[in-house]
Amino acid sequence: MLALNNTNVQPVIFFLTGIPGLKSAQVWISIPFCLLYVIALSGNSMILFVVLREQNLHEPMYYFLSMLSATDLSLSLCTLSTTLGVFWFEAREITLNACIAQMFFLHGFTFMESGVLLAMAFDRFVAICNPLRYTTVLTNARIAQIGMSILIRNIAVMLPVVLFVKKLSFCSAVVLSHSYCYHVDLIQLSCTDNRINNILGLFAIFSTTGFDCPCILLSYVLI
């Protein structure tokens, strides 16, 4: 099969997929998808607006809730353009660089959501189990540090994944199985050895969601 590399003059083009077997009904199927996006965007925007405007909500719990809303808002925007583009305009083509960028933000915000949920669990643990120290433990500076730590962790985890995807060569079969770019879906189309990419993908999952979920469970068990 013809191998295509991102170093060639002609860029690699991928083709996104809607819902298999329901091509004729995709316009109608897009309506509930669009409504879900509208609800997600408007709901999270409302939370951010209310927390920003109300001074009595400027507390650690609501700061973390704002972080979660901002993450959900960004995650929705990551997939909004390509998903509705496929459903409404049959805009299936996406370049390798655009695909990698979407993959980076999609997985990055997913991992960030996991980190924010862990921070919220820690917030509730301190508030319930050690309420007298709550205001001294979760200061504004500490909350900012937690937020920056989550952001830096996700960037550090995702950068190697992106860099090694850029090194892959792709065959002529470049049809993705989703309406957005997903890491596993992308590396499976590679003509070259992708074992390192698989290892990096597993490491990214276990070092983020795989670490956060047991810690969240532990916090509620301790509560």
Accessible surface in RSA format (square Angstrom, percent):
REM  Atomic radii and reference values for relative SASA: ProtOr
REM  Chains: A
REM  Algorithm: Lee & Richards
REM  Probe-radius: 1.40
REM  Slices: 20
REM RES _ NUM      All-atoms   Total-Side   Main-Chain    Non-polar    All polar
REM                ABS   REL    ABS   REL    ABS   REL    ABS   REL    ABS   REL
RES MET A   1   170.53  88.3  90.65  60.0  79.88 190.2  71.42  60.7  99.11 131.3
RES LEU A   2   121.33  67.6 109.72  78.5  11.61  29.2 115.68  81.2   5.65  15.2
RES ALA A   3    56.09  51.6  39.33  60.7  16.76  38.1  39.43  55.5  16.67  44.1
RES LEU A   4    51.72  28.8  51.70  37.0   0.02   0.1  51.72  36.3   0.00   0.0
RES ASN A   5    35.30  24.3  34.91  33.7   0.39   0.9  15.42  37.1  19.88  19.2
RES ASN A   6    42.83  29.5  19.91  19.2  22.93  55.2   6.67  16.1  36.16  34.9
RES THR A   7   116.17  82.6  82.19  83.3  33.98  81.0  72.86  97.9  43.31  65.5
RES ASN A   8    72.43  49.9  57.53  55.6  14.90  35.9  15.95  38.4  56.48  54.6
RES VAL A   9   156.06 102.7 129.30 117.1  26.76  64.5 136.27 118.4  19.79  53.7
RES GLN A  10   145.69  81.5 135.52  99.0  10.17  24.2  44.28  94.2 101.41  76.9
RES PRO A  11    76.46  55.7  67.53  61.6   8.93  32.5  71.24  58.8   5.22  32.4
RES VAL A  12     2.67   1.8   0.42   0.4   2.25   5.4   1.97   1.7   0.71   1.9
RES ILE A  13    48.80  27.8  43.95  32.7   4.84  11.7  43.95  31.7   4.84  13.1
RES PHE A  14     0.00   0.0   0.00   0.0   0.00   0.0   0.00   0.0   0.00   0.0
RES PHE A  15    77.50  38.8  77.50  48.0   0.00   0.0  77.50  47.0   0.00   0.0
RES LEU A  16     3.79   2.1   1.75   1.3   2.03   5.1   1.75   1.2   2.03   5.5
RES THR A  17    30.88  22.0  29.75  30.2   1.13   2.7  28.06  37.7   2.81   4.2
RES GLY A  18     9.87  12.2   0.00   N/A   9.87  12.2   0.68   1.9   9.19  20.6
RES ILE A  19    54.85  31.2  51.05  38.0   3.80   9.2  52.05  37.5   2.80   7.6
RES PRO A  20   110.15  80.3  85.07  77.5  25.09  91.2  94.81  78.3  15.34  95.3
RES GLY A  21    82.61 101.9   0.00   N/A  82.61 101.9  42.31 116.1  40.30  90.3
RES LEU A  22    82.52  46.0  81.65  58.4   0.88   2.2  82.52  58.0   0.00   0.0
RES LYS A  23   139.30  68.0 128.15  78.6  11.15  26.5  73.79  66.4  65.51  69.8
RES SER A  24   115.80  97.8  77.33 103.2  38.47  88.6  59.34 126.4  56.46  79.1
RES ALA A  25    32.80  30.2  31.69  48.9   1.11   2.5  32.80  46.2   0.00   0.0
RES GLN A  26     4.27   2.4   4.11   3.0   0.16   0.4   1.56   3.3   2.70   2.1
RES VAL A  27    88.67  58.3  88.30  79.9   0.36   0.9  88.30  76.7   0.36   1.0
RES TRP A  28   183.41  73.6 177.65  86.0   5.76  13.5 149.68  79.8  33.73  54.7
RES ILE A  29    37.10  21.1  33.58  25.0   3.52   8.5  37.08  26.7   0.01   0.0
RES SER A  30     0.11   0.1   0.11   0.1   0.00   0.0   0.00   0.0   0.11   0.2
RES ILE A  31    82.48  46.9  81.04  60.4   1.44   3.5  82.38  59.3   0.10   0.3
RES PRO A  32    67.77  49.4  65.99  60.2   1.79   6.5  67.32  55.6   0.45   2.8
RES PHE A  33    73.14  36.6  72.63  45.0   0.51   1.3  72.75  44.1   0.40   1.1
RES CYS A  34    30.20  22.8  30.20  33.7   0.00   0.0   3.22   8.2  26.98  29.1
RES LEU A  35   101.18  56.3 101.16  72.4   0.02   0.0 101.16  71.0   0.02   0.0
RES LEU A  36   117.31  65.3 113.27  81.0   4.03  10.1 113.59  79.8   3.71  10.0
RES TYR A  37    30.00  14.0  29.36  16.7   0.64   1.7  20.27  15.2   9.73  12.0
RES VAL A  38    80.59  53.0  78.72  71.3   1.88   4.5  80.24  69.7   0.35   1.0
RES ILE A  39   114.37  65.1 112.00  83.4   2.37   5.7 113.20  81.5   1.17   3.2
RES ALA A  40    30.80  28.3  23.06  35.6   7.74  17.6  30.66  43.2   0.13   0.4
RES LEU A  41    40.28  22.4  39.95  28.6   0.33   0.8  40.21  28.2   0.08   0.2
RES SER A  42    63.22  53.4  51.98  69.4  11.24  25.9  47.42 101.0  15.80  22.1
RES GLY A  43    33.63  41.5   0.00   N/A  33.63  41.5  32.56  89.4   1.07   2.4
RES ASN A  44    18.49  12.7  17.36  16.8   1.13   2.7   0.21   0.5  18.28  17.7
RES SER A  45    49.99  42.2  44.77  59.7   5.22  12.0  32.19  68.6  17.80  24.9
RES MET A  46   118.04  61.1 114.99  76.1   3.05   7.3 104.16  88.6  13.88  18.4
RES ILE A  47    60.66  34.5  57.37  42.7   3.29   7.9  60.66  43.7   0.00   0.0
RES LEU A  48    49.92  27.8  46.08  33.0   3.84   9.7  46.48  32.6   3.44   9.3
RES PHE A  49   109.00  54.5 104.78  64.9   4.23  11.0 108.75  65.9   0.25   0.7
RES VAL A  50    57.67  38.0  56.23  50.9   1.45   3.5  57.67  50.1   0.00   0.0
RES VAL A  51    10.53   6.9  10.53   9.5   0.00   0.0  10.53   9.1   0.00   0.0
RES LEU A  52   129.50  72.1 118.75  85.0  10.75  27.0 121.97  85.7   7.52  20.2
RES ARG A  53   157.27  66.0 137.13  69.9  20.14  48.0  35.72  48.8 121.55  73.7
RES GLU A  54    83.73  48.1  82.73  62.6   1.00   2.4  13.65  26.4  70.08  57.2
RES GLN A  55   137.96  77.1 123.52  90.3  14.44  34.4  60.69 129.2  77.27  58.6
RES ASN A  56   108.55  74.9  88.47  85.5  20.08  48.3  49.06 118.1  59.49  57.5
RES LEU A  57    33.86  18.9  33.86  24.2   0.00   0.0  33.86  23.8   0.00   0.0
RES HIS A  58    63.06  34.5  42.77  29.7  20.29  51.9  28.41  29.3  34.65  40.3
RES GLU A  59    85.97  49.4  85.14  64.4   0.82   2.0  23.52  45.5  62.45  51.0
RES PRO A  60    19.06  13.9  19.06  17.4   0.00   0.0  19.06  15.7   0.00   0.0
RES MET A  61    65.00  33.7  64.49  42.7   0.51   1.2  47.59  40.5  17.40  23.1
RES TYR A  62    57.91  27.0  57.91  32.9   0.00   0.0  23.89  18.0  34.02  41.9
RES TYR A  63    59.35  27.7  57.42  32.7   1.93   5.0  41.37  31.1  17.97  22.2
RES PHE A  64     0.60   0.3   0.60   0.4   0.00   0.0   0.60   0.4   0.00   0.0
RES LEU A  65    56.21  31.3  56.21  40.2   0.00   0.0  56.21  39.5   0.00   0.0
RES SER A  66    19.06  16.1  18.47  24.6   0.59   1.4  18.25  38.9   0.81   1.1
RES MET A  67    48.25  25.0  41.99  27.8   6.27  14.9  44.90  38.2   3.35   4.4
RES LEU A  68    28.52  15.9  28.52  20.4   0.00   0.0  28.52  20.0   0.00   0.0
RES SER A  69     2.63   2.2   2.05   2.7   0.57   1.3   0.57   1.2   2.05   2.9
RES ALA A  70    41.25  37.9  39.60  61.1   1.65   3.7  40.46  57.0   0.78   2.1
RES THR A  71     4.86   3.5   3.09   3.1   1.77   4.2   1.60   2.1   3.27   4.9
RES ASP A  72    37.42  26.2  35.84  35.7   1.58   3.7  11.59  27.3  25.83  25.8
RES LEU A  73    35.79  19.9  35.79  25.6   0.00   0.0  35.79  25.1   0.00   0.0
RES SER A  74    31.31  26.5  28.51  38.0   2.80   6.5   6.38  13.6  24.93  34.9
RES LEU A  75    37.10  20.7  35.97  25.7   1.13   2.8  35.98  25.3   1.12   3.0
RES SER A  76    17.44  14.7  12.85  17.2   4.58  10.6   4.40   9.4  13.03  18.3
RES LEU A  77    95.28  53.1  82.61  59.1  12.66  31.8  82.81  58.2  12.46  33.5
RES CYS A  78    21.29  16.1   8.17   9.1  13.12  30.8   9.18  23.2  12.12  13.1
RES THR A  79    16.71  11.9  16.71  16.9   0.00   0.0   9.26  12.4   7.45  11.3
RES LEU A  80    39.15  21.8  39.13  28.0   0.02   0.1  39.13  27.5   0.02   0.1
RES SER A  81    81.09  68.5  62.63  83.6  18.46  42.5  55.42 118.0  25.67  36.0
RES THR A  82    24.20  17.2  19.61  19.9   4.59  10.9  24.20  32.5   0.00   0.0
RES THR A  83     5.58   4.0   5.58   5.7   0.00   0.0   4.25   5.7   1.34   2.0
RES LEU A  84    18.86  10.5  18.86  13.5   0.00   0.0  18.86  13.2   0.00   0.0
RES GLY A  85     9.53  11.8   0.00   N/A   9.53  11.8   8.70  23.9   0.83   1.9
RES VAL A  86     0.00   0.0   0.00   0.0   0.00   0.0   0.00   0.0   0.00   0.0
RES PHE A  87     7.27   3.6   4.25   2.6   3.02   7.9   4.25   2.6   3.02   8.7
RES TRP A  88   107.85  43.3  82.31  39.8  25.55  60.0  78.09  41.6  29.77  48.3
RES PHE A  89   151.21  75.7 124.49  77.1  26.72  69.5 131.79  79.9  19.43  55.6
RES GLU A  90    80.38  46.1  63.99  48.4  16.39  39.0  51.02  98.7  29.36  24.0
RES ALA A  91    56.27  51.7  41.92  64.7  14.35  32.6  51.99  73.2   4.28  11.4
RES ARG A  92    50.16  21.1  47.94  24.4   2.23   5.3  30.61  41.8  19.56  11.9
RES GLU A  93   118.77  68.2  95.19  72.0  23.58  56.1  27.44  53.1  91.33  74.6
RES ILE A  94    18.88  10.7  12.87   9.6   6.01  14.5  18.88  13.6   0.00   0.0
RES THR A  95    53.77  38.2  52.80  53.5   0.97   2.3  44.43  59.7   9.35  14.1
RES LEU A  96     4.76   2.7   4.45   3.2   0.31   0.8   4.45   3.1   0.31   0.8
RES ASN A  97    94.35  65.1  87.06  84.1   7.29  17.6  29.90  72.0  64.45  62.3
RES ALA A  98    46.14  42.4  34.57  53.4  11.56  26.3  42.06  59.2   4.07  10.8
RES CYS A  99     0.00   0.0   0.00   0.0   0.00   0.0   0.00   0.0   0.00   0.0
RES ILE A 100     7.70   4.4   7.70   5.7   0.00   0.0   7.70   5.5   0.00   0.0
RES ALA A 101    45.64  42.0  39.59  61.1   6.05  13.8  45.45  64.0   0.19   0.5
RES GLN A 102    18.17  10.2  11.77   8.6   6.40  15.2  16.09  34.3   2.08   1.6
RES MET A 103     0.02   0.0   0.02   0.0   0.00   0.0   0.02   0.0   0.00   0.0
RES PHE A 104    44.08  22.1  44.05  27.3   0.03   0.1  44.05  26.7   0.03   0.1
RES PHE A 105   100.16  50.1  99.01  61.3   1.15   3.0 100.16  60.7   0.00   0.0
RES LEU A 106    18.52  10.3  18.52  13.3   0.00   0.0  18.52  13.0   0.00   0.0
RES HIS A 107    24.23  13.2  24.23  16.8   0.00   0.0  11.86  12.2  12.37  14.4
RES GLY A 108     9.15  11.3   0.00   N/A   9.15  11.3   9.15  25.1   0.00   0.0
RES PHE A 109    42.94  21.5  42.31  26.2   0.63   1.6  42.31  25.7   0.63   1.8
RES THR A 110    55.64  39.6  53.57  54.3   2.07   4.9  46.06  61.9   9.57  14.5
RES PHE A 111    12.80   6.4  12.80   7.9   0.00   0.0  12.80   7.8   0.00   0.0
RES MET A 112    30.25  15.7  30.25  20.0   0.00   0.0  10.01   8.5  20.23  26.8
RES GLU A 113    41.81  24.0  41.81  31.6   0.00   0.0   5.33  10.3  36.48  29.8
RES SER A 114    11.59   9.8   8.20  10.9   3.40   7.8  10.38  22.1   1.21   1.7
RES GLY A 115     3.43   4.2   0.00   N/A   3.43   4.2   1.82   5.0   1.60   3.6
RES VAL A 116     3.20   2.1   3.20   2.9   0.00   0.0   3.20   2.8   0.00   0.0
RES LEU A 117    77.46  43.1  74.46  53.3   3.00   7.5  74.46  52.3   3.00   8.1
RES LEU A 118    40.41  22.5  40.41  28.9   0.00   0.0  40.41  28.4   0.00   0.0
RES ALA A 119     6.23   5.7   1.22   1.9   5.01  11.4   6.06   8.5   0.17   0.5
RES MET A 120    41.37  21.4  40.78  27.0   0.59   1.4  41.23  35.1   0.14   0.2
RES ALA A 121     0.94   0.9   0.60   0.9   0.34   0.8   0.60   0.8   0.34   0.9
RES PHE A 122    81.45  40.7  79.31  49.1   2.14   5.6  81.26  49.3   0.19   0.5
RES ASP A 123     1.63   1.1   1.63   1.6   0.00   0.0   0.13   0.3   1.50   1.5
RES ARG A 124    73.37  30.8  73.37  37.4   0.00   0.0  36.79  50.3  36.58  22.2
RES PHE A 125    59.70  29.9  59.70  37.0   0.00   0.0  59.70  36.2   0.00   0.0
RES VAL A 126     8.92   5.9   8.54   7.7   0.37   0.9   8.92   7.7   0.00   0.0
RES ALA A 127    23.01  21.2  11.61  17.9  11.39  25.9  12.39  17.5  10.61  28.1
RES ILE A 128    99.68  56.7  77.95  58.1  21.73  52.4  82.55  59.4  17.13  46.5
RES CYS A 129    60.85  46.0  25.59  28.5  35.26  82.9  20.28  51.4  40.58  43.8
RES ASN A 130    59.39  41.0  58.86  56.9   0.54   1.3  13.63  32.8  45.76  44.2
RES PRO A 131    80.39  58.6  66.30  60.4  14.09  51.2  66.78  55.1  13.61  84.6
RES LEU A 132   168.14  93.6 142.56 102.0  25.58  64.3 146.01 102.5  22.13  59.6
RES ARG A 133   137.06  57.5 136.58  69.6   0.48   1.2  39.07  53.4  97.99  59.4
RES TYR A 134    34.87  16.3  34.87  19.8   0.00   0.0  33.19  24.9   1.68   2.1
RES THR A 135   103.29  73.5  90.98  92.2  12.32  29.4  74.01  99.4  29.29  44.3
RES THR A 136    91.26  64.9  74.71  75.7  16.55  39.4  74.80 100.5  16.47  24.9
RES VAL A 137    24.78  16.3  22.99  20.8   1.79   4.3  24.78  21.5   0.00   0.0
RES LEU A 138     4.40   2.5   0.00   0.0   4.40  11.1   0.00   0.0   4.40  11.8
RES THR A 139    54.60  38.8  49.08  49.8   5.52  13.2  48.61  65.3   5.98   9.0
RES ASN A 140   104.12  71.8  93.85  90.7  10.27  24.7  31.49  75.8  72.63  70.2
RES ALA A 141    64.46  59.3  53.61  82.7  10.85  24.7  61.29  86.3   3.17   8.4
RES ARG A 142   103.36  43.4 102.65  52.3   0.71   1.7  21.31  29.1  82.05  49.7
RES ILE A 143     7.26   4.1   7.26   5.4   0.00   0.0   7.26   5.2   0.00   0.0
RES ALA A 144    57.06  52.5  47.07  72.6   9.99  22.7  55.80  78.6   1.26   3.3
RES GLN A 145   106.17  59.4 101.14  73.9   5.03  12.0  40.42  86.0  65.75  49.9
RES ILE A 146    36.34  20.7  34.00  25.3   2.34   5.6  36.27  26.1   0.06   0.2
RES GLY A 147    18.99  23.4   0.00   N/A  18.99  23.4  12.86  35.3   6.13  13.7
RES MET A 148   103.27  53.5 102.48  67.8   0.80   1.9  75.71  64.4  27.56  36.5
RES SER A 149    67.15  56.7  58.52  78.1   8.63  19.9  35.15  74.8  32.00  44.8
RES ILE A 150    16.02   9.1  14.43  10.8   1.58   3.8  15.98  11.5   0.04   0.1
RES LEU A 151    68.89  38.4  68.78  49.2   0.11   0.3  68.78  48.3   0.11   0.3
RES ILE A 152   104.06  59.2 103.19  76.9   0.87   2.1 103.78  74.7   0.28   0.8
RES ARG A 153    57.80  24.3  51.52  26.3   6.28  14.9  48.71  66.6   9.09   5.5
RES ASN A 154     3.83   2.6   3.31   3.2   0.52   1.3   3.63   8.7   0.21   0.2
RES ILE A 155    70.73  40.3  70.26  52.3   0.47   1.1  70.73  50.9   0.00   0.0
RES ALA A 156    61.19  56.3  44.03  67.9  17.16  39.0  51.35  72.3   9.84  26.1
RES VAL A 157    14.77   9.7  10.01   9.1   4.77  11.5  12.07  10.5   2.71   7.3
RES MET A 158     2.96   1.5   2.96   2.0   0.00   0.0   1.12   1.0   1.84   2.4
RES LEU A 159    83.46  46.5  83.46  59.7   0.00   0.0  83.46  58.6   0.00   0.0
RES PRO A 160    46.45  33.9  45.02  41.0   1.43   5.2  46.45  38.4   0.00   0.0
RES VAL A 161     4.15   2.7   3.52   3.2   0.62   1.5   4.15   3.6   0.00   0.0
RES VAL A 162    20.80  13.7  20.80  18.8   0.00   0.0  20.80  18.1   0.00   0.0
RES LEU A 163   103.22  57.5 101.56  72.7   1.66   4.2 101.61  71.4   1.61   4.3
RES PHE A 164    65.12  32.6  64.06  39.7   1.07   2.8  64.06  38.8   1.07   3.0
RES VAL A 165     0.00   0.0   0.00   0.0   0.00   0.0   0.00   0.0   0.00   0.0
RES LYS A 166    68.21  33.3  65.54  40.2   2.66   6.3  45.09  40.6  23.11  24.6
RES LYS A 167   146.57  71.5 121.22  74.4  25.35  60.4  82.88  74.6  63.69  67.8
RES LEU A 168     7.43   4.1   7.34   5.3   0.08   0.2   7.43   5.2   0.00   0.0
RES SER A 169    16.18  13.7  16.18  21.6   0.00   0.0   3.40   7.2  12.79  17.9
RES PHE A 170     0.00   0.0   0.00   0.0   0.00   0.0   0.00   0.0   0.00   0.0
RES CYS A 171    18.03  13.6  18.03  20.1   0.00   0.0   3.34   8.5  14.69  15.8
RES SER A 172    63.36  53.5  42.81  57.1  20.55  47.3  29.44  62.7  33.92  47.5
RES ALA A 173    53.61  49.3  44.97  69.4   8.64  19.6  52.87  74.5   0.74   2.0
RES VAL A 174     9.28   6.1   9.12   8.3   0.16   0.4   9.12   7.9   0.16   0.4
RES VAL A 175    93.06  61.2  80.58  72.9  12.48  30.1  80.58  70.0  12.48  33.8
RES LEU A 176     0.26   0.1   0.00   0.0   0.26   0.7   0.06   0.0   0.20   0.5
RES SER A 177    70.48  59.6  51.04  68.1  19.44  44.8  47.22 100.6  23.26  32.6
RES HIS A 178    63.55  34.7  59.79  41.6   3.76   9.6  36.04  37.1  27.51  32.0
RES SER A 179    13.43  11.3  10.97  14.6   2.46   5.7   1.71   3.6  11.72  16.4
RES TYR A 180    61.60  28.8  61.60  35.0   0.00   0.0  26.49  19.9  35.11  43.3
RES CYS A 181     0.00   0.0   0.00   0.0   0.00   0.0   0.00   0.0   0.00   0.0
RES TYR A 182    85.88  40.1  85.88  48.9   0.00   0.0  40.84  30.7  45.04  55.5
RES HIS A 183    10.29   5.6  10.29   7.2   0.00   0.0   5.59   5.8   4.70   5.5
RES VAL A 184    69.64  45.8  69.64  63.0   0.00   0.0  69.64  60.5   0.00   0.0
RES ASP A 185    12.29   8.6   9.90   9.9   2.39   5.6   3.80   8.9   8.49   8.5
RES LEU A 186     0.00   0.0   0.00   0.0   0.00   0.0   0.00   0.0   0.00   0.0
RES ILE A 187     1.62   0.9   1.62   1.2   0.00   0.0   1.62   1.2   0.00   0.0
RES GLN A 188   126.85  70.9  98.54  72.0  28.31  67.4  32.13  68.4  94.72  71.8
RES LEU A 189    33.52  18.7  27.11  19.4   6.40  16.1  31.47  22.1   2.05   5.5
RES SER A 190    18.94  16.0   0.00   0.0  18.94  43.6   0.00   0.0  18.94  26.5
RES CYS A 191    52.55  39.8  14.77  16.5  37.79  88.8  19.53  49.5  33.03  35.6
RES THR A 192    63.44  45.1  50.16  50.9  13.27  31.6  56.14  75.4   7.30  11.0
RES ASP A 193    91.02  63.8  61.04  60.8  29.98  70.9  46.48 109.4  44.54  44.4
RES ASN A 194    31.98  22.1  31.29  30.2   0.69   1.7   0.49   1.2  31.49  30.4
RES ARG A 195   166.23  69.8 165.10  84.2   1.13   2.7  66.09  90.3 100.14  60.7
RES ILE A 196    94.13  53.6  93.62  69.7   0.51   1.2  93.69  67.5   0.44   1.2
RES ASN A 197     3.83   2.6   3.34   3.2   0.50   1.2   0.50   1.2   3.34   3.2
RES ASN A 198    64.07  44.2  60.05  58.0   4.02   9.7  20.91  50.3  43.17  41.7
RES ILE A 199   113.69  64.7 112.26  83.6   1.43   3.4 112.83  81.3   0.85   2.3
RES LEU A 200    33.61  18.7  33.00  23.6   0.62   1.5  33.00  23.2   0.62   1.7
RES GLY A 201    11.47  14.1   0.00   N/A  11.47  14.1  10.87  29.8   0.61   1.4
RES LEU A 202   101.58  56.6 100.74  72.1   0.84   2.1 100.74  70.7   0.84   2.3
RES PHE A 203   120.84  60.5 115.43  71.5   5.41  14.1 120.15  72.8   0.69   2.0
RES ALA A 204     3.20   2.9   3.20   4.9   0.00   0.0   3.20   4.5   0.00   0.0
RES ILE A 205    83.31  47.4  83.31  62.1   0.00   0.0  83.31  60.0   0.00   0.0
RES PHE A 206   135.99  68.0 127.65  79.1   8.34  21.7 127.79  77.5   8.20  23.5
RES SER A 207    33.20  28.1  18.43  24.6  14.77  34.0  26.91  57.3   6.29   8.8
RES THR A 208     0.00   0.0   0.00   0.0   0.00   0.0   0.00   0.0   0.00   0.0
RES THR A 209    45.26  32.2  45.11  45.7   0.15   0.4  40.35  54.2   4.91   7.4
RES GLY A 210    30.95  38.2   0.00   N/A  30.95  38.2  17.64  48.4  13.31  29.8
RES PHE A 211   112.78  56.4 107.29  66.5   5.48  14.3 112.26  68.1   0.52   1.5
RES ASP A 212     0.00   0.0   0.00   0.0   0.00   0.0   0.00   0.0   0.00   0.0
RES CYS A 213    66.57  50.4  60.83  67.8   5.74  13.5  27.03  68.5  39.54  42.6
RES PRO A 214    77.01  56.1  68.48  62.4   8.53  31.0  72.96  60.2   4.05  25.2
RES CYS A 215    37.15  28.1  32.37  36.1   4.77  11.2   8.30  21.0  28.85  31.1
RES ILE A 216    35.91  20.4  35.91  26.8   0.00   0.0  35.91  25.9   0.00   0.0
RES LEU A 217   121.04  67.4 117.95  84.4   3.10   7.8 120.88  84.9   0.17   0.5
RES LEU A 218   100.04  55.7  97.51  69.8   2.52   6.3  99.86  70.1   0.17   0.5
RES SER A 219    12.54  10.6  10.43  13.9   2.11   4.9  12.41  26.4   0.13   0.2
RES TYR A 220   119.55  55.8 104.46  59.4  15.10  39.3  76.91  57.8  42.65  52.6
RES VAL A 221   107.20  70.5  79.64  72.1  27.56  66.4  86.83  75.4  20.37  55.2
RES LEU A 222   105.96  59.0  79.51  56.9  26.45  66.5  83.20  58.4  22.75  61.2
RES ILE A 223    71.47  40.7  25.18  18.8  46.29 111.6  36.00  25.9  35.47  96.2
END  Absolute sums over single chains surface
CHAIN  1 A    12438.0      10864.5       1573.4       9094.2       3343.8
END  Absolute sums over all chains
TOTAL         12438.0      10864.5       1573.4       9094.2       3343.8
